[in-house]
Amino acid sequence: MSLFERLRKDMLRALKEDKEKASLLKTLIGEIQRDPAKDYSDKKVVKVIQKYLKSLEENLKLGAITREVYEKEKRLLEEYLPKMVSEEEIRAFLAKLDFSKFKNKMQAVGEVIKHFGSERVDGKKVQEIVRNYEP
């Protein structure tokens, strides 16, 4: 079952049990369906969820939502995201890289993202780790 199908199935189930969850999932599904290319791939769905999470963080900073709403929605959305790569895993990968082939160490960021996949790592976090990494 694709991630998009899982969202739809969970939304239908939530209509009976949890109206807030159903509303959140409806919003996500609507955002995914706005894509004119009708791309419902897992990768696309993950990007939409990540984008929604970032907007939640911004709304929390602006005071548009409460911490309670933020935590609840974040918890619900994270159920649908792939397991994120830990800082330790990134450092272990960096330890195996040959930094002599790079003009500067920041080129390792692309290698990390390519290795783990853009949906499993936060680019800003990878940049920070690489910037502070000493080969």
N, C-alpha and C positions, 0 to 999 in steps of 0.2 A: 504494500500500500504506500503510495506516495505521501509526502508530507502534506501536500495540499488536500488530498483525500482525507487524511487523518484530521486536519483542521475542520473540514466540512462535517465529518462524522461526529467529532467532539462538539461542534457547535450545535448540531441537531440534538444531541444528548443533553447538552447544557440548557437548551430551551425549556426542558422539563424540570431541571434540577437547580440550575444556577444562572439566573438572568444576567448578572454582571459578567460572568465568563462568556455567556452567549453573545452579549453585546460587544465585548472585546474581540472575540473571534470573528464576528460579523464584520467589524471594522477592518480587521486584517484581511479577510477574504475579499472584501470590496477593494482594498488597496491592491491586492495581487491581481484581481480581475481587471483593473484599470489599464494594465499593460496591453497596448494595441497588438503586440506580437502573440498574445495569449500564451505566454511562456509560464507554465505552472510547474517548472522543474523544482526539485528540492533546493538547488542552489539559489534560484530566484526567490523562493519562499523564505529561505534563511536570510537573504539580504533585506527583504521587506521587514522581517521580524527585528533584525538588528537595527534597522533605520527607526523603527517604532520605539525600540528601547532607548535609542539616543534622544528621540524627541521627548520621551518620558522624563529622562534625566534633565533636559532643558526646562521642561515644565515645572519640575520640582524646584530647580534653582530659581526660577522666576516666581515661584509661589503660586502657580496656577493649580497645582494639585498638592494634596497632603502627602506626608511621608508614608502614611498607612496605605493610601491608594497606590502610590508608587511601588511599594514593596509587594503588594498583592498582585498587581499587574505584571511586575517583573518576574515574580515567581511563576505565574501562569505561563508567560511567554518562554521562559527558560526551559520549560518542559519540551519545547519543540526545537530547541537549538542543539546542534551536535556538541559533544563534550569539547570544551575549549582546551587548548594545549597549555600546560602549566609553564611557569617561568623556569622550573628545573629542566623540563623537557627541551625548552628552547636553548638553555645554556649547554645541555648535553650535546645537542646538535651542533652548536657553535664550536664546541671543543673538538669536534670531528672535522670541521671545515679547514681547508687550506687557505689561510688568509693571504698568502703570498701571491695568489692569482688575482687579487683585487687591487685596484688603484688606491682605494681607501676602504676602511673597514665597514662603512655604511652600505657598501654594495652587498654585504652579507644579509641585509634586510630582505632583499628580493629572493635570495636563496632559501631563507627560512620560510617565507610565505609560499614559495613554490613547493617546498618540501611538505609542509603541513596542510596547505590549502588555505585560501583567503577566508573561508568561512569558519575556520577553526582557530584563527589567531587574530588578535587585535593589532593592526599595523602600527599604531602609536606605541603600544606596549613593546612590540618587537624593536622599534626604533630606539626606545629608551634603554632596553636591555643591551642592544648592540653598541649603542653610544658608550655605555658604562662598562662594556666587556673588554677585558685585556687578554688577548690571545697568548 
